[in-house]
């Protein structure tokens, strides 16, 4: 018996606004991650988008966003 079996079709669950915000925020992050992987975006770039930190990129990539050899 899984957790989904504990709820019927019309059950109501109390959720606070802060819990709803966290759920929506994490769903958005998961969607960004899934789209990045699906479109073969480099892992370091996905991390930068998810964390908002460009430290995973080389200094040149962090500056202009363009890969240079």
N, C-alpha and C positions, 0 to 999 in steps of 0.2 A: 504494500500500500504506500503510494507516494504522497508527497505533500499536496499535490493537486487534488487527490481523492478526498482530502479533508474538507474541501469547499464544494458546495452545490452551485448550480448555475446562477442562482439569484442571491447568494450570500453577500452581505456587505461587510467591508473591513474598514475600521477606522484608521485613517492616515492623517498625520499632521502635515501642515504646509511644508515644514522643513524636510520631512521624509519624502514627500512628493517631489520637492525640488531635487533632492539627492537622487531619486530614481530617474527623473528626467535627465539630469546632468550625466549620470553614468550611462544611460541609454544613448545619449548623444556621443559620448566618448567611444562607446562600443561601435557605433555606426561609423565614426571617423576611422577607427582602427580597421574595421572590416573593409571599408572602401579602399583604404590605403593598401592593404594586403592584396585585395582583389585586383587593383590596378598596378601592382608590382612597384610600389613606391619604396625606396630604400628605407630600411629599418630605422636608421638614425633620423631621417626626416619625419617619420611617423612619431618617434619619441619626442621630437621637438614640438610638433603640433599638439601632442597630448599633454606634455608637461609645460609648454610655454617657455622652454629653456633651450637656447641654441648652443649649449656647451658640448653637445654630442657631435656637432659639426666641426669641420676644420675651420680655422679663422677666416679663410677666404670664402667658404660656403656660407658662413654665418653673416658675412658682410654683404655679399651681393646675391646670394641664393643661387648662383650659377656654378656648376661643376667645371673646374678648369684643370687640365692635365698638368 
